[in-house]
Amino acid sequence: MPETLTLKAGSLELEVVPATGGGIASFLHRSASGPVALMREVPENLRAYVGDLANYPLVPFSNRIVHGQLDFGGRHITLPCNLPPHAIHGHGYVHEWQETERTDSSLALAYLHAPDEWPWAYEAEQRYDLDADGLTYSLSVRNLSEEPMPAGLGAHPYFPIRPGVRLTTALDHVWESDPTLVPLRRIPVPADWSFATGREIETIHIDHCFGGWDGLAVIDYPQDGLTLTVTADALFGHLVVYTPEGKSYFCVEPVTHCNDGFNMMERGVPDTGTVVLGKGETLAGKMRFSVRIKQ
C-alpha cells in the first residue's frame, strides 16, 4: 500500500497519498461522538488507485479533450484517450508527486512532466495548509518549454451523500453536452439545474460544467450540524457538478476552464477559461474548504 501522510489541526485531520496523484485519502472532523467525513473516506487497501480517492489534482487541464485531438497554435496533437473516447484530466492525477515541504499541518508536493504526447515540459505544485477552521488547497503549473502552452487547473473532490445534504451556489450558464460530455453550446442554467437557492443533492442527477461561477459553494449537512463552504480564486470561473444516481458521493469541482476548452478557444469560442502560458509563466490559484460546526 502507498504511504499516507497525515496532517492535523484542531479537530481536523487530512490524509494525503503522494504516490497516488498526491491526492486526498480522507478529510475528517473528529468530534466527541466520533469522526465525520468531510470528503469521502478511502480504506487503506484502495489508496493505490486515484479514482477511489477523496480528491485529486487536475493539471494541466480539466475534464475532456475530445477524442484526444488537440489543435493549438497551428499544431495538431494526439493525446492518449485515458477515458475512451476522450482524453481526460491531464497527467498529475495519475503520477507520483514528490514531497518538498512538510510540517504537522502543511504539505507541499511537486510533479515534473517531461514532453511526451503532450509536447510541453511543465512543473506543477500542490500545497495543503490545514488549520482549525478548514483546508486551503493551492495548485499551480509553470510552463518549462520554449513554446506557449495551453493550461488549466482544477480539483476533483468527492463529498459524501448523507440524508438532507444540500448544495447552494450561483452559476450563470451551463455547457450543454452530448452523451459523452462533449460541450455543444452554452445556455442559461435551466431552473431544474439551478442551485441558487439551495437544493438537496439527491433530487438531481447531472454531470455538467457550469460557467460564470462566483467562487462560492455551500454544502450543508443538517444531520451532522455541519457546513462545508468552498471558496476559490476568481480564475476558477467554472464549476463541474456531478451527482450520479445510486452512488454514495457527489462532486463539486472548481476548475479554470470548460470541457474541451483548449479546442474551443482555437475555434474562437469566448469565455472558455483557457489560459496560454508563455515560457516560464505560471498559472496558480487557491481554494478553501471551510468547516463550520453548528452549536
N, C-alpha and C positions, 0 to 999 in steps of 0.2 A: 504494500500500500504506500502511496506517496506521502511524504512528510507534510504535516499540517502545522502551521504556525498560529499561535493564539495571542490575541490582543485583548486587554481588559481595561475598563474604565468605569468606575461606579458599578451599577448593576448590569452594564452591557458587556457582552463578550462576542468577539469576532474570530472566526477561524478561516484561514486563507491557505490555499494549496498552490505553492509556486509552480510545481511541476505540471499542474493541470490548468494551463492558461492563466496562472496567477489569480484564479477565481476564488469566490467565497464558498465555503462549505457550510457555514452556519453563522447567523447573526441573531443573538439571543438577548432577551431581557430576563435576568434571573430575579424573580420575585420571591416573596416569602412563601408563596404557595407552590413554587416550582418554576421551571424555565418556560418562557413564552417565546416561540419562534417569530422573529420579525421578517425573515425570509425563510423559504422552505429549508428544512434541515436535512442534510445528506448523511446517511450512515457511512461509517469509515470504509466499508468494503465497496462503496460506489464512487469514491472520490478520485479514481483514476480516469473517469470519463467526464469530459466537460459538460456534456448535455444533461448530466444529473446534478450539476452544481446549483448553488443558490444565486449566483451572479457571475458573469464573465465579461471581459472587455471586447468591444467591437472596434477593431483598428486594423488597417487604415480605412475601412469602410464598414457601413452598417447595412445589414439586410442584403437584398438580392442585386446582383449584376446579371441581367437577363441572358440566359444560355451561356454564361461565362464569356460573352463577347463585349469587349470594351473598345470604344473609339475615343481617342483623346489626342489632341494636338497633331492631327494628321497621321496617327499611328493606329493600327488595328491590332488588338491584343487578345489572345485567347487564354482564359483562365480555367483551372480545373473546376468542374461542377461538383462541388463537395456536398451539395444537396440537390441532386438532379430534379429538374433540368437546369438549375441555375447555380452560379457561384454565390456564396453567402458569407457575410460577417468577417471577411478579411482573414488574417493569419494569427493574430495574437492569441485568440482563444484556443487554438489547437497546438500551441507550443509552450515549452517550459520558459519561465521567467526567472531571472537571477536576482537574488536579494542584494540590494545596495545600501540599505539603511534600515535599522530596526531599533525600537525601544519597546517598553512594556505596552504602549498604546498606539504605536505608529509603525508603518512598514512601507518601504519603497521597493519597487521591483522594476527591472528593466528587461527589454526584449530588443535584440538587434536582428534586423532582417536583411539578408543578402539578396541581390537581384536573382530572380528565377523567372517563372512565367509572369510574375509581377515584376516588371523590369526596373524598378526603382529600389535603391537601398534606403532604409529608414531605421530610426531607433524610436522606441516607444517606452513610456514610463507609466506605471500605475502607482498611486500612493493612497494608503489608507491611514486616516487620522481619526482615532476613536476618542471620544470624551464622554462625560457622564450623561450628556443630553443627546448623543447621536453619533453618526459617522459622516465624515467628509471624505468623498472619493474623488480623486484627481486623476486625469488621464491626459496624455499628450503624445504627439507624434512629430518627429522632425525629419525633414527630407535631407538625406545624405547624398543624393545624386546630383549630377550636373544639370539635369533637365527638370522642368517643372513637373510636379506630381499632384494628381487629384487626391484629396484626402477628406476623411471624415472620422468621427468618433462616436461612441455610444456605450451604454451599459445595458445589460440584459438581466435585470433582477427578476426572480421568481418569488411571488408573495403567496403565502398560504391562504386558501379559502377556508374561512370559518363562518358559522352562522351570522348572517346580517352584515358581513363586510361590505363597505361602501367606498366608491371612488368618486371624488369631486375634482374636476379640473376643467379649465376653459380652453376650448380649441376652436380655431377659426374655420378650418376646412379639412377635408379628408381626400386622400388619393384613392379614388375608386379603382378596383383592381380586378384582374381576371382570376380564374380559379387557382392559378399558381402564384398569385400575389404580384403579378406584373402590373404596375400602375398604368391606367388607361387615361384618366382625366381627373382634374381637380374639381371638386364640387363642395358646396356648403355642407356643413355637418347636418345630416338628417336628424330630425327630432328623436328618432328611435335609437340613434347612436350618440346622443348628447349626454355628457356627464356634468353639464354646467351647474345644475342644482343638486348633484349627487344622485347616485343610484346604486342599488345592490348589484354586486358583480354577478351573482347567479341568475340575474334576469336578462343577461345579454351574452351572446356568443359571437365574437368578432375576432379578426386578425387584420388590423388595418393600421396604416401610417397616417397620422393626422399632422397638419401643419398649423402655423400660427399659434403655437403653444406659448403661454406666458411664463413658463418656467415654474409653475406651482401645481402640485397634485397632492391631494389629501386622501389618505387611506385610513378609514375608521373601522376599528374592531370593537363594536359596542359590547360584545360578550366579555371581552377582556379588559374593558375600560381603558383602552389604549388607542392612540392615534399616531400614525406614521406620516410625517409630512415630507414630501420630496420637493426640493427646490434645486434649480440648475441655472448656470450662467446663460446669458442670452444667446450664445452660439448654439445651444441645444434648442433650436426652434421647432423641432419635430418630436412627436411622441408616438411610439408604437404601442397600441393596446391590444393585448392578446388574451382572450377569455375563452379557452377551449371548453367545450361541453364535456362533462363527465370526468374532468381532471380535478386534482386537489390543489391546484395552483392557478394563478393568473400572472400576467406580465404587464408592467408599465415601464416602458423603455425610453429614457431620454436619449435622443440621437440628434446629430447635427444636420442630417440630410434625409431626403425621402428615398424610398426604394428605387434602385437604378438611377439615382440622381446624377451620377457622372455622365452617363449616356444622354440623359435628358438635357443636361446643361449644354452638351455638344450640339444638340438639336435646337438650341435656343429657347428651351422651356424656362420661364423665370421662376425664381423662388424655390429652387430645389435644395438650397442649403449647401451645395457643393463649394468647397474651398480648394484653391490651387496654391500649392506651396512651391516657392522658388527654392533654389539651392540654399540649404542651411536654415530655412524658415521653419517655424514651429506652430502647430495648432494645439492649443491647450485649453482645458476647461475643467470646472469643478461642479459637483453636485453634492447635495446634502440630504441625508436621511435622518430627520429629527424625530425623536421619540418623546411623546407626552403621555404620562400616566395620569389618568383622571382620578381625583381623590373622591 
